[in-house]
């Protein structure tokens, strides 16, 4: 199986802001999570999240996020490298 790393932008609706979604991903799926950047207001949460693991597990994690109502988009340019 091929290991992969994907950087994603997650946009949370207000109803999910207090839910520990990143924690849940790390326990539901065989992926390593790394928060690269985030901004949270009472209305919206935006997180740049790196997922590392098998491609199939990353795809399952993304599908689960989308089912929850989180908008998921790939990070086009690395904003913070270090």
PDB file of N, CA, C and O in Angstrom, chain B, residues numbered from 101:
ATOM      1  N   UNK B 101       0.837  -1.190   0.000  1.00  0.00           N
ATOM      2  CA  UNK B 101       0.000   0.000   0.000  1.00  0.00           C
ATOM      3  C   UNK B 101       0.880   1.251   0.000  1.00  0.00           C
ATOM      4  O   UNK B 101       1.944   1.279   0.619  1.00  0.00           O
ATOM      5  N   UNK B 102       0.422   2.267  -0.695  1.00  0.00           N
ATOM      6  CA  UNK B 102       1.202   3.494  -0.825  1.00  0.00           C
ATOM      7  C   UNK B 102       0.864   4.485   0.281  1.00  0.00           C
ATOM      8  O   UNK B 102      -0.302   4.799   0.522  1.00  0.00           O
ATOM      9  N   UNK B 103       1.906   4.968   0.948  1.00  0.00           N
ATOM     10  CA  UNK B 103       1.725   6.041   1.937  1.00  0.00           C
ATOM     11  C   UNK B 103       1.573   7.349   1.183  1.00  0.00           C
ATOM     12  O   UNK B 103       2.171   7.556   0.127  1.00  0.00           O
ATOM     13  N   UNK B 104       0.761   8.222   1.749  1.00  0.00           N
ATOM     14  CA  UNK B 104       0.493   9.488   1.088  1.00  0.00           C
ATOM     15  C   UNK B 104       0.372  10.575   2.156  1.00  0.00           C
ATOM     16  O   UNK B 104       0.071  10.295   3.317  1.00  0.00           O
ATOM     17  N   UNK B 105       0.610  11.805   1.745  1.00  0.00           N
ATOM     18  CA  UNK B 105       0.381  12.957   2.609  1.00  0.00           C
ATOM     19  C   UNK B 105      -0.433  13.956   1.816  1.00  0.00           C
ATOM     20  O   UNK B 105      -0.076  14.310   0.692  1.00  0.00           O
ATOM     21  N   UNK B 106      -1.526  14.411   2.402  1.00  0.00           N
ATOM     22  CA  UNK B 106      -2.364  15.411   1.743  1.00  0.00           C
ATOM     23  C   UNK B 106      -2.600  16.565   2.679  1.00  0.00           C
ATOM     24  O   UNK B 106      -2.885  16.373   3.861  1.00  0.00           O
ATOM     25  N   UNK B 107      -2.480  17.775   2.147  1.00  0.00           N
ATOM     26  CA  UNK B 107      -2.817  18.982   2.904  1.00  0.00           C
ATOM     27  C   UNK B 107      -4.169  19.470   2.414  1.00  0.00           C
ATOM     28  O   UNK B 107      -4.414  19.599   1.215  1.00  0.00           O
ATOM     29  N   UNK B 108      -5.031  19.736   3.373  1.00  0.00           N
ATOM     30  CA  UNK B 108      -6.399  20.107   3.055  1.00  0.00           C
ATOM     31  C   UNK B 108      -6.820  21.355   3.807  1.00  0.00           C
ATOM     32  O   UNK B 108      -6.330  21.630   4.902  1.00  0.00           O
ATOM     33  N   UNK B 109      -7.736  22.110   3.208  1.00  0.00           N
ATOM     34  CA  UNK B 109      -8.425  23.182   3.911  1.00  0.00           C
ATOM     35  C   UNK B 109      -9.758  22.618   4.334  1.00  0.00           C
ATOM     36  O   UNK B 109     -10.492  22.071   3.511  1.00  0.00           O
ATOM     37  N   UNK B 110     -10.084  22.744   5.616  1.00  0.00           N
ATOM     38  CA  UNK B 110     -11.375  22.318   6.136  1.00  0.00           C
ATOM     39  C   UNK B 110     -12.140  23.556   6.570  1.00  0.00           C
ATOM     40  O   UNK B 110     -11.619  24.382   7.318  1.00  0.00           O
ATOM     41  N   UNK B 111     -13.384  23.686   6.099  1.00  0.00           N
ATOM     42  CA  UNK B 111     -14.252  24.783   6.503  1.00  0.00           C
ATOM     43  C   UNK B 111     -15.409  24.182   7.298  1.00  0.00           C
ATOM     44  O   UNK B 111     -16.261  23.482   6.750  1.00  0.00           O
ATOM     45  N   UNK B 112     -15.422  24.468   8.593  1.00  0.00           N
ATOM     46  CA  UNK B 112     -16.431  23.921   9.492  1.00  0.00           C
ATOM     47  C   UNK B 112     -17.636  24.852   9.568  1.00  0.00           C
ATOM     48  O   UNK B 112     -17.467  26.068   9.666  1.00  0.00           O
ATOM     49  N   UNK B 113     -18.841  24.307   9.524  1.00  0.00           N
ATOM     50  CA  UNK B 113     -20.012  25.137   9.820  1.00  0.00           C
ATOM     51  C   UNK B 113     -20.052  25.413  11.333  1.00  0.00           C
ATOM     52  O   UNK B 113     -19.428  24.689  12.110  1.00  0.00           O
ATOM     53  N   UNK B 114     -20.769  26.436  11.742  1.00  0.00           N
ATOM     54  CA  UNK B 114     -20.788  26.848  13.150  1.00  0.00           C
ATOM     55  C   UNK B 114     -21.200  25.714  14.092  1.00  0.00           C
ATOM     56  O   UNK B 114     -20.711  25.652  15.220  1.00  0.00           O
ATOM     57  N   UNK B 115     -22.083  24.821  13.654  1.00  0.00           N
ATOM     58  CA  UNK B 115     -22.555  23.746  14.540  1.00  0.00           C
ATOM     59  C   UNK B 115     -21.462  22.729  14.886  1.00  0.00           C
ATOM     60  O   UNK B 115     -21.617  21.964  15.837  1.00  0.00           O
ATOM     61  N   UNK B 116     -20.357  22.710  14.127  1.00  0.00           N
ATOM     62  CA  UNK B 116     -19.278  21.744  14.378  1.00  0.00           C
ATOM     63  C   UNK B 116     -18.046  22.355  15.040  1.00  0.00           C
ATOM     64  O   UNK B 116     -17.090  21.638  15.334  1.00  0.00           O
ATOM     65  N   UNK B 117     -18.052  23.656  15.279  1.00  0.00           N
ATOM     66  CA  UNK B 117     -16.843  24.327  15.770  1.00  0.00           C
ATOM     67  C   UNK B 117     -16.360  23.757  17.104  1.00  0.00           C
ATOM     68  O   UNK B 117     -15.153  23.655  17.323  1.00  0.00           O
ATOM     69  N   UNK B 118     -17.269  23.389  17.989  1.00  0.00           N
ATOM     70  CA  UNK B 118     -16.840  22.879  19.298  1.00  0.00           C
ATOM     71  C   UNK B 118     -16.610  21.369  19.303  1.00  0.00           C
ATOM     72  O   UNK B 118     -16.148  20.826  20.306  1.00  0.00           O
ATOM     73  N   UNK B 119     -16.922  20.685  18.210  1.00  0.00           N
ATOM     74  CA  UNK B 119     -16.709  19.232  18.130  1.00  0.00           C
ATOM     75  C   UNK B 119     -15.228  18.944  17.837  1.00  0.00           C
ATOM     76  O   UNK B 119     -14.640  19.607  16.982  1.00  0.00           O
ATOM     77  N   UNK B 120     -14.618  17.978  18.519  1.00  0.00           N
ATOM     78  CA  UNK B 120     -13.194  17.670  18.293  1.00  0.00           C
ATOM     79  C   UNK B 120     -12.984  16.802  17.037  1.00  0.00           C
ATOM     80  O   UNK B 120     -12.574  15.645  17.134  1.00  0.00           O
ATOM     81  N   UNK B 121     -13.266  17.366  15.887  1.00  0.00           N
ATOM     82  CA  UNK B 121     -13.256  16.618  14.623  1.00  0.00           C
ATOM     83  C   UNK B 121     -11.864  16.072  14.285  1.00  0.00           C
ATOM     84  O   UNK B 121     -11.744  14.926  13.853  1.00  0.00           O
ATOM     85  N   UNK B 122     -10.824  16.870  14.473  1.00  0.00           N
ATOM     86  CA  UNK B 122      -9.469  16.405  14.149  1.00  0.00           C
ATOM     87  C   UNK B 122      -9.096  15.228  15.044  1.00  0.00           C
ATOM     88  O   UNK B 122      -8.509  14.253  14.574  1.00  0.00           O
ATOM     89  N   UNK B 123      -9.427  15.311  16.315  1.00  0.00           N
ATOM     90  CA  UNK B 123      -9.195  14.198  17.250  1.00  0.00           C
ATOM     91  C   UNK B 123      -9.926  12.944  16.775  1.00  0.00           C
ATOM     92  O   UNK B 123      -9.362  11.851  16.767  1.00  0.00           O
ATOM     93  N   UNK B 124     -11.192  13.115  16.377  1.00  0.00           N
ATOM     94  CA  UNK B 124     -11.994  11.977  15.914  1.00  0.00           C
ATOM     95  C   UNK B 124     -11.380  11.324  14.676  1.00  0.00           C
ATOM     96  O   UNK B 124     -11.370  10.097  14.570  1.00  0.00           O
ATOM     97  N   UNK B 125     -10.876  12.115  13.753  1.00  0.00           N
ATOM     98  CA  UNK B 125     -10.250  11.563  12.539  1.00  0.00           C
ATOM     99  C   UNK B 125      -9.089  10.649  12.920  1.00  0.00           C
ATOM    100  O   UNK B 125      -8.947   9.551  12.381  1.00  0.00           O
ATOM    101  N   UNK B 126      -8.261  11.114  13.856  1.00  0.00           N
ATOM    102  CA  UNK B 126      -7.096  10.338  14.274  1.00  0.00           C
ATOM    103  C   UNK B 126      -7.447   9.031  14.975  1.00  0.00           C
ATOM    104  O   UNK B 126      -6.622   8.120  15.041  1.00  0.00           O
ATOM    105  N   UNK B 127      -8.664   8.935  15.495  1.00  0.00           N
ATOM    106  CA  UNK B 127      -9.085   7.711  16.179  1.00  0.00           C
ATOM    107  C   UNK B 127      -9.959   6.805  15.315  1.00  0.00           C
ATOM    108  O   UNK B 127      -9.971   5.589  15.507  1.00  0.00           O
ATOM    109  N   UNK B 128     -10.690   7.391  14.367  1.00  0.00           N
ATOM    110  CA  UNK B 128     -11.559   6.604  13.496  1.00  0.00           C
ATOM    111  C   UNK B 128     -10.800   5.986  12.315  1.00  0.00           C
ATOM    112  O   UNK B 128     -11.170   4.927  11.808  1.00  0.00           O
ATOM    113  N   UNK B 129      -9.734   6.670  11.889  1.00  0.00           N
ATOM    114  CA  UNK B 129      -9.005   6.262  10.686  1.00  0.00           C
ATOM    115  C   UNK B 129      -7.521   6.109  11.001  1.00  0.00           C
ATOM    116  O   UNK B 129      -7.006   6.731  11.931  1.00  0.00           O
ATOM    117  N   UNK B 130      -6.847   5.281  10.222  1.00  0.00           N
ATOM    118  CA  UNK B 130      -5.413   5.056  10.392  1.00  0.00           C
ATOM    119  C   UNK B 130      -4.632   6.153   9.668  1.00  0.00           C
ATOM    120  O   UNK B 130      -3.944   5.900   8.679  1.00  0.00           O
ATOM    121  N   UNK B 131      -4.755   7.382  10.187  1.00  0.00           N
ATOM    122  CA  UNK B 131      -4.049   8.525   9.613  1.00  0.00           C
ATOM    123  C   UNK B 131      -3.418   9.336  10.742  1.00  0.00           C
ATOM    124  O   UNK B 131      -3.885   9.321  11.881  1.00  0.00           O
ATOM    125  N   UNK B 132      -2.353  10.035  10.396  1.00  0.00           N
ATOM    126  CA  UNK B 132      -1.711  10.962  11.320  1.00  0.00           C
ATOM    127  C   UNK B 132      -2.186  12.354  10.933  1.00  0.00           C
ATOM    128  O   UNK B 132      -2.118  12.737   9.765  1.00  0.00           O
ATOM    129  N   UNK B 133      -2.671  13.114  11.919  1.00  0.00           N
ATOM    130  CA  UNK B 133      -3.155  14.470  11.654  1.00  0.00           C
ATOM    131  C   UNK B 133      -2.126  15.487  12.126  1.00  0.00           C
ATOM    132  O   UNK B 133      -1.462  15.295  13.145  1.00  0.00           O
ATOM    133  N   UNK B 134      -2.004  16.573  11.365  1.00  0.00           N
ATOM    134  CA  UNK B 134      -1.099  17.652  11.723  1.00  0.00           C
ATOM    135  C   UNK B 134      -1.764  18.964  11.330  1.00  0.00           C
ATOM    136  O   UNK B 134      -1.927  19.254  10.144  1.00  0.00           O
ATOM    137  N   UNK B 135      -2.147  19.758  12.330  1.00  0.00           N
ATOM    138  CA  UNK B 135      -2.754  21.057  12.045  1.00  0.00           C
ATOM    139  C   UNK B 135      -1.645  22.019  11.642  1.00  0.00           C
ATOM    140  O   UNK B 135      -0.697  22.237  12.397  1.00  0.00           O
ATOM    141  N   UNK B 136      -1.769  22.592  10.453  1.00  0.00           N
ATOM    142  CA  UNK B 136      -0.743  23.493   9.921  1.00  0.00           C
ATOM    143  C   UNK B 136      -1.096  24.961  10.146  1.00  0.00           C
ATOM    144  O   UNK B 136      -0.213  25.812  10.259  1.00  0.00           O
ATOM    145  N   UNK B 137      -2.396  25.247  10.210  1.00  0.00           N
ATOM    146  CA  UNK B 137      -2.850  26.618  10.374  1.00  0.00           C
ATOM    147  C   UNK B 137      -4.334  26.554  10.706  1.00  0.00           C
ATOM    148  O   UNK B 137      -5.026  25.636  10.265  1.00  0.00           O
ATOM    149  N   UNK B 138      -4.840  27.528  11.487  1.00  0.00           N
ATOM    150  CA  UNK B 138      -6.276  27.539  11.732  1.00  0.00           C
ATOM    151  C   UNK B 138      -6.751  28.925  12.148  1.00  0.00           C
ATOM    152  O   UNK B 138      -5.983  29.760  12.625  1.00  0.00           O
ATOM    153  N   UNK B 139      -8.051  29.135  11.947  1.00  0.00           N
ATOM    154  CA  UNK B 139      -8.723  30.357  12.356  1.00  0.00           C
ATOM    155  C   UNK B 139     -10.145  29.965  12.729  1.00  0.00           C
ATOM    156  O   UNK B 139     -10.847  29.324  11.948  1.00  0.00           O
ATOM    157  N   UNK B 140     -10.564  30.356  13.933  1.00  0.00           N
ATOM    158  CA  UNK B 140     -11.894  29.985  14.397  1.00  0.00           C
ATOM    159  C   UNK B 140     -12.619  31.213  14.911  1.00  0.00           C
ATOM    160  O   UNK B 140     -12.077  31.977  15.710  1.00  0.00           O
ATOM    161  N   UNK B 141     -13.849  31.400  14.451  1.00  0.00           N
ATOM    162  CA  UNK B 141     -14.733  32.450  14.955  1.00  0.00           C
ATOM    163  C   UNK B 141     -16.019  31.751  15.379  1.00  0.00           C
ATOM    164  O   UNK B 141     -16.173  30.558  15.115  1.00  0.00           O
ATOM    165  N   UNK B 142     -16.939  32.443  16.022  1.00  0.00           N
ATOM    166  CA  UNK B 142     -18.201  31.794  16.385  1.00  0.00           C
ATOM    167  C   UNK B 142     -19.011  31.315  15.171  1.00  0.00           C
ATOM    168  O   UNK B 142     -19.867  30.441  15.307  1.00  0.00           O
ATOM    169  N   UNK B 143     -18.749  31.878  13.994  1.00  0.00           N
ATOM    170  CA  UNK B 143     -19.516  31.532  12.796  1.00  0.00           C
ATOM    171  C   UNK B 143     -18.892  30.418  11.955  1.00  0.00           C
ATOM    172  O   UNK B 143     -19.607  29.627  11.339  1.00  0.00           O
ATOM    173  N   UNK B 144     -17.562  30.355  11.930  1.00  0.00           N
ATOM    174  CA  UNK B 144     -16.901  29.409  11.026  1.00  0.00           C
ATOM    175  C   UNK B 144     -15.528  29.026  11.579  1.00  0.00           C
ATOM    176  O   UNK B 144     -14.870  29.809  12.263  1.00  0.00           O
ATOM    177  N   UNK B 145     -15.118  27.800  11.260  1.00  0.00           N
ATOM    178  CA  UNK B 145     -13.783  27.334  11.590  1.00  0.00           C
ATOM    179  C   UNK B 145     -13.072  26.959  10.303  1.00  0.00           C
ATOM    180  O   UNK B 145     -13.622  26.234   9.475  1.00  0.00           O
ATOM    181  N   UNK B 146     -11.851  27.450  10.132  1.00  0.00           N
ATOM    182  CA  UNK B 146     -11.050  27.125   8.948  1.00  0.00           C
ATOM    183  C   UNK B 146      -9.749  26.512   9.442  1.00  0.00           C
ATOM    184  O   UNK B 146      -9.029  27.112  10.240  1.00  0.00           O
ATOM    185  N   UNK B 147      -9.457  25.312   8.958  1.00  0.00           N
ATOM    186  CA  UNK B 147      -8.268  24.590   9.407  1.00  0.00           C
ATOM    187  C   UNK B 147      -7.494  24.075   8.195  1.00  0.00           C
ATOM    188  O   UNK B 147      -8.074  23.496   7.277  1.00  0.00           O
ATOM    189  N   UNK B 148      -6.186  24.292   8.203  1.00  0.00           N
ATOM    190  CA  UNK B 148      -5.307  23.661   7.227  1.00  0.00           C
ATOM    191  C   UNK B 148      -4.772  22.410   7.920  1.00  0.00           C
ATOM    192  O   UNK B 148      -4.017  22.497   8.889  1.00  0.00           O
ATOM    193  N   UNK B 149      -5.172  21.255   7.413  1.00  0.00           N
ATOM    194  CA  UNK B 149      -4.850  19.985   8.046  1.00  0.00           C
ATOM    195  C   UNK B 149      -4.057  19.094   7.109  1.00  0.00           C
ATOM    196  O   UNK B 149      -4.408  18.935   5.940  1.00  0.00           O
ATOM    197  N   UNK B 150      -2.990  18.519   7.629  1.00  0.00           N
ATOM    198  CA  UNK B 150      -2.194  17.555   6.869  1.00  0.00           C
ATOM    199  C   UNK B 150      -2.591  16.161   7.349  1.00  0.00           C
ATOM    200  O   UNK B 150      -2.598  15.891   8.550  1.00  0.00           O
ATOM    201  N   UNK B 151      -2.917  15.291   6.420  1.00  0.00           N
ATOM    202  CA  UNK B 151      -3.234  13.903   6.730  1.00  0.00           C
ATOM    203  C   UNK B 151      -2.175  13.011   6.099  1.00  0.00           C
ATOM    204  O   UNK B 151      -1.856  13.151   4.918  1.00  0.00           O
ATOM    205  N   UNK B 152      -1.633  12.094   6.892  1.00  0.00           N
ATOM    206  CA  UNK B 152      -0.626  11.162   6.399  1.00  0.00           C
ATOM    207  C   UNK B 152      -1.101   9.751   6.672  1.00  0.00           C
ATOM    208  O   UNK B 152      -1.538   9.436   7.779  1.00  0.00           O
ATOM    209  N   UNK B 153      -1.013   8.902   5.658  1.00  0.00           N
ATOM    210  CA  UNK B 153      -1.416   7.509   5.817  1.00  0.00           C
ATOM    211  C   UNK B 153      -1.636   6.861   4.468  1.00  0.00           C
ATOM    212  O   UNK B 153      -1.254   7.402   3.430  1.00  0.00           O
ATOM    213  N   UNK B 154      -2.262   5.687   4.498  1.00  0.00           N
ATOM    214  CA  UNK B 154      -2.595   4.996   3.251  1.00  0.00           C
ATOM    215  C   UNK B 154      -3.624   5.825   2.482  1.00  0.00           C
ATOM    216  O   UNK B 154      -4.508   6.436   3.082  1.00  0.00           O
ATOM    217  N   UNK B 155      -3.509   5.844   1.167  1.00  0.00           N
ATOM    218  CA  UNK B 155      -4.430   6.637   0.349  1.00  0.00           C
ATOM    219  C   UNK B 155      -5.891   6.317   0.628  1.00  0.00           C
ATOM    220  O   UNK B 155      -6.719   7.224   0.719  1.00  0.00           O
ATOM    221  N   UNK B 156      -6.214   5.036   0.765  1.00  0.00           N
ATOM    222  CA  UNK B 156      -7.602   4.636   1.021  1.00  0.00           C
ATOM    223  C   UNK B 156      -8.109   5.185   2.350  1.00  0.00           C
ATOM    224  O   UNK B 156      -9.262   5.605   2.449  1.00  0.00           O
ATOM    225  N   UNK B 157      -7.258   5.184   3.368  1.00  0.00           N
ATOM    226  CA  UNK B 157      -7.661   5.711   4.677  1.00  0.00           C
ATOM    227  C   UNK B 157      -7.884   7.219   4.603  1.00  0.00           C
ATOM    228  O   UNK B 157      -8.827   7.738   5.201  1.00  0.00           O
ATOM    229  N   UNK B 158      -7.028   7.917   3.878  1.00  0.00           N
ATOM    230  CA  UNK B 158      -7.199   9.365   3.706  1.00  0.00           C
ATOM    231  C   UNK B 158      -8.511   9.645   2.988  1.00  0.00           C
ATOM    232  O   UNK B 158      -9.248  10.554   3.370  1.00  0.00           O
ATOM    233  N   UNK B 159      -8.806   8.868   1.949  1.00  0.00           N
ATOM    234  CA  UNK B 159     -10.070   9.047   1.213  1.00  0.00           C
ATOM    235  C   UNK B 159     -11.270   8.801   2.111  1.00  0.00           C
ATOM    236  O   UNK B 159     -12.257   9.533   2.040  1.00  0.00           O
ATOM    237  N   UNK B 160     -11.197   7.778   2.955  1.00  0.00           N
ATOM    238  CA  UNK B 160     -12.294   7.492   3.895  1.00  0.00           C
ATOM    239  C   UNK B 160     -12.464   8.637   4.884  1.00  0.00           C
ATOM    240  O   UNK B 160     -13.589   9.028   5.194  1.00  0.00           O
ATOM    241  N   UNK B 161     -11.347   9.178   5.384  1.00  0.00           N
ATOM    242  CA  UNK B 161     -11.412  10.289   6.331  1.00  0.00           C
ATOM    243  C   UNK B 161     -12.046  11.522   5.688  1.00  0.00           C
ATOM    244  O   UNK B 161     -12.861  12.200   6.314  1.00  0.00           O
ATOM    245  N   UNK B 162     -11.675  11.811   4.442  1.00  0.00           N
ATOM    246  CA  UNK B 162     -12.238  12.957   3.724  1.00  0.00           C
ATOM    247  C   UNK B 162     -13.737  12.752   3.506  1.00  0.00           C
ATOM    248  O   UNK B 162     -14.523  13.681   3.693  1.00  0.00           O
ATOM    249  N   UNK B 163     -14.135  11.546   3.115  1.00  0.00           N
ATOM    250  CA  UNK B 163     -15.559  11.251   2.901  1.00  0.00           C
ATOM    251  C   UNK B 163     -16.342  11.446   4.198  1.00  0.00           C
ATOM    252  O   UNK B 163     -17.448  11.986   4.181  1.00  0.00           O
ATOM    253  N   UNK B 164     -15.772  11.008   5.323  1.00  0.00           N
ATOM    254  CA  UNK B 164     -16.427  11.157   6.620  1.00  0.00           C
ATOM    255  C   UNK B 164     -16.604  12.641   6.975  1.00  0.00           C
ATOM    256  O   UNK B 164     -17.661  13.052   7.454  1.00  0.00           O
ATOM    257  N   UNK B 165     -15.550  13.434   6.732  1.00  0.00           N
ATOM    258  CA  UNK B 165     -15.638  14.867   6.989  1.00  0.00           C
ATOM    259  C   UNK B 165     -16.760  15.501   6.174  1.00  0.00           C
ATOM    260  O   UNK B 165     -17.541  16.301   6.689  1.00  0.00           O
ATOM    261  N   UNK B 166     -16.829  15.135   4.898  1.00  0.00           N
ATOM    262  CA  UNK B 166     -17.856  15.700   4.023  1.00  0.00           C
ATOM    263  C   UNK B 166     -19.255  15.287   4.480  1.00  0.00           C
ATOM    264  O   UNK B 166     -20.195  16.077   4.401  1.00  0.00           O
ATOM    265  N   UNK B 167     -19.391  14.050   4.958  1.00  0.00           N
ATOM    266  CA  UNK B 167     -20.679  13.593   5.490  1.00  0.00           C
ATOM    267  C   UNK B 167     -21.102  14.420   6.698  1.00  0.00           C
ATOM    268  O   UNK B 167     -22.292  14.669   6.896  1.00  0.00           O
ATOM    269  N   UNK B 168     -20.129  14.849   7.510  1.00  0.00           N
ATOM    270  CA  UNK B 168     -20.422  15.680   8.682  1.00  0.00           C
ATOM    271  C   UNK B 168     -20.886  17.080   8.293  1.00  0.00           C
ATOM    272  O   UNK B 168     -21.560  17.757   9.070  1.00  0.00           O
ATOM    273  N   UNK B 169     -20.521  17.507   7.085  1.00  0.00           N
ATOM    274  CA  UNK B 169     -20.857  18.860   6.653  1.00  0.00           C
ATOM    275  C   UNK B 169     -19.659  19.785   6.588  1.00  0.00           C
ATOM    276  O   UNK B 169     -19.811  21.000   6.457  1.00  0.00           O
ATOM    277  N   UNK B 170     -18.452  19.206   6.681  1.00  0.00           N
ATOM    278  CA  UNK B 170     -17.221  19.997   6.568  1.00  0.00           C
ATOM    279  C   UNK B 170     -16.871  20.106   5.084  1.00  0.00           C
ATOM    280  O   UNK B 170     -16.846  19.104   4.370  1.00  0.00           O
ATOM    281  N   UNK B 171     -16.603  21.325   4.629  1.00  0.00           N
ATOM    282  CA  UNK B 171     -16.170  21.520   3.238  1.00  0.00           C
ATOM    283  C   UNK B 171     -14.673  21.237   3.180  1.00  0.00           C
ATOM    284  O   UNK B 171     -13.904  21.800   3.959  1.00  0.00           O
ATOM    285  N   UNK B 172     -14.257  20.367   2.262  1.00  0.00           N
ATOM    286  CA  UNK B 172     -12.858  19.946   2.162  1.00  0.00           C
ATOM    287  C   UNK B 172     -12.301  20.330   0.796  1.00  0.00           C
ATOM    288  O   UNK B 172     -12.874  19.987  -0.238  1.00  0.00           O
ATOM    289  N   UNK B 173     -11.169  21.051   0.805  1.00  0.00           N
ATOM    290  CA  UNK B 173     -10.504  21.424  -0.448  1.00  0.00           C
ATOM    291  C   UNK B 173      -9.005  21.191  -0.297  1.00  0.00           C
ATOM    292  O   UNK B 173      -8.461  21.360   0.794  1.00  0.00           O
ATOM    293  N   UNK B 174      -8.331  20.805  -1.380  1.00  0.00           N
ATOM    294  CA  UNK B 174      -6.872  20.637  -1.295  1.00  0.00           C
ATOM    295  C   UNK B 174      -6.184  21.987  -1.123  1.00  0.00           C
ATOM    296  O   UNK B 174      -6.658  23.004  -1.629  1.00  0.00           O
ATOM    297  N   UNK B 175      -5.063  21.988  -0.407  1.00  0.00           N
ATOM    298  CA  UNK B 175      -4.239  23.195  -0.276  1.00  0.00           C
ATOM    299  C   UNK B 175      -3.420  23.302  -1.552  1.00  0.00           C
ATOM    300  O   UNK B 175      -2.682  22.382  -1.904  1.00  0.00           O
ATOM    301  N   UNK B 176      -3.551  24.417  -2.239  1.00  0.00           N
ATOM    302  CA  UNK B 176      -2.839  24.604  -3.506  1.00  0.00           C
ATOM    303  C   UNK B 176      -1.378  24.975  -3.284  1.00  0.00           C
ATOM    304  O   UNK B 176      -0.485  24.414  -3.920  1.00  0.00           O
ATOM    305  N   UNK B 177      -1.138  25.924  -2.379  1.00  0.00           N
ATOM    306  CA  UNK B 177       0.221  26.405  -2.123  1.00  0.00           C
ATOM    307  C   UNK B 177       0.463  26.285  -0.628  1.00  0.00           C
ATOM    308  O   UNK B 177      -0.404  26.612   0.183  1.00  0.00           O
ATOM    309  N   UNK B 178       1.631  25.820  -0.278  1.00  0.00           N
ATOM    310  CA  UNK B 178       1.980  25.691   1.124  1.00  0.00           C
ATOM    311  C   UNK B 178       2.173  27.077   1.733  1.00  0.00           C
ATOM    312  O   UNK B 178       3.088  27.809   1.354  1.00  0.00           O
ATOM    313  N   UNK B 179       1.304  27.430   2.677  1.00  0.00           N
ATOM    314  CA  UNK B 179       1.371  28.743   3.301  1.00  0.00           C
ATOM    315  C   UNK B 179       2.474  28.781   4.338  1.00  0.00           C
ATOM    316  O   UNK B 179       3.227  29.752   4.419  1.00  0.00           O
ATOM    317  N   UNK B 180       2.571  27.716   5.137  1.00  0.00           N
ATOM    318  CA  UNK B 180       3.604  27.659   6.179  1.00  0.00           C
ATOM    319  C   UNK B 180       4.404  26.372   5.968  1.00  0.00           C
ATOM    320  O   UNK B 180       3.863  25.275   6.107  1.00  0.00           O
ATOM    321  N   UNK B 181       5.661  26.501   5.641  1.00  0.00           N
ATOM    322  CA  UNK B 181       6.495  25.319   5.379  1.00  0.00           C
ATOM    323  C   UNK B 181       7.151  24.784   6.641  1.00  0.00           C
ATOM    324  O   UNK B 181       7.365  23.579   6.769  1.00  0.00           O
ATOM    325  N   UNK B 182       7.469  25.671   7.569  1.00  0.00           N
ATOM    326  CA  UNK B 182       8.211  25.229   8.753  1.00  0.00           C
ATOM    327  C   UNK B 182       7.305  24.856   9.888  1.00  0.00           C
ATOM    328  O   UNK B 182       7.781  24.464  10.954  1.00  0.00           O
TER     329      UNK B 182
END
